[in-house]
């Protein structure tokens, strides 16, 4: 079973995505801030990270940078989520190696397709 780490500070989004991803057959772990996200990533070594950008204790970009430099998690694909409408965020996400970028409110079906693609699974 593929492991996904979901890093999101909004309880409602965290719960909805956790339920959706588990229903799709994934083992989901959660963290509610950037610092905890990095700790969890190093501990569980997920196959994919889905991270909000704007969070307390380290934004999604700092999570990506730390994960990409830690020996145990280097190369872990990351999909970013954001409620911010800043066109520069997409470019910055690509620069830190994001494999996906979604604005909230989320289309969970599209996100699930991106998850499958990032994990190398057929849709």
N, C-alpha and C positions, 0 to 999 in steps of 0.2 A: 504494500500500500504506500503510495507516494505521500510524503510529508510536506505540508504547507504551513508556513508561519505567517499569521495574519497580524500585522502591527497597525492598530487603529485605536484612536482615543474616543471615538463616538460609540457609546454602548449599543445604540440601536443598529448601527451599521455593522459593528462587530458581531452582534448576535445574528443578524440576518445573513451575513456572509458565512459565518461559521455553520449555520444550519444548512445553507445552500451547498457549501463545499463538502460537508460531511455526507449529505444526501447523494452527492455525486461520487462518493466512494473515497474521499481523501481523509487522511489523518491530519486534523487541524490543531495547531497550537496557537495560542494568542498572547499578545503583549499589548499594553495600552500606552506605551510611550517609547521613545527612541532608545533610551538607555536599556530598558528591559528587552526591547526587540533585539538589540545586539547580543545581550547576554543569552537570550533564548536561542538565537541563531547559532551561537558558538556551542551551546549545550546540546541541541537536538540535531544540528546539521540538516536543515530542511532541503528538500528538492527544489522548493520555490518559496520566495518571500513576496507577499502582497503587503505594501506599506502605504499608509497615508503620508502625505508630505508635511502638513502642518500639525505638529504634535508637541506636547511638553517633553522636556528632558532629551532633546535631540530630534531634529526633523528627519524626514525620510531620506534626504540627501546624505546626512551624516550617518544614518544607518547603512546606506549603500556603500559609502566610502569605507566604513569600518569593516563591514562584511567582506568587501572586495580586497581588503588587506590582511584579513585574518587567515592563517594557513588552513584552518579547518573548514572555512566557508568560501574561500576564493572561488569565483566562477558561478556562484549561486544566482540563478536568474531572479530578477526583481521586476514586479509590476507595481507601478505607482498609482495612487488614487489621490484626487484633490477636489476640494470645493472652490478653490481659488480660480479666478478667470484671468490668469496672467499668461500670455502667450510665450513668455520666456521660460516658463516652467517646463514645457515640453522639451525645449532645447537642452536645458540643464539636465533633465531626466535622461536624455539620450547620452549626454556627455558622461554621466556616471554609470552607464551601461544598462539602462532599463530596457526590458524586452516588451513592455507594455505601459500604456499611460491612459488613464480613464478619469474623466471629470464626473463629479457627483452632481445630480443623482445618477446612480449607476444603472446600467442596463445589465442585469445579472447574467442574462443569456450570452451577451457579447463577452463579458468578463470570463465566463466559464469556457468559452471557445479559446480565449487568449491563454487561459490556464492550461488547457489541454495542449495547445501549440507549444507553449513554453516548456512543458514537460515531455514534449516529443510524442504525444499520444495522438491517435487519429480521432477526428471529431465525430 
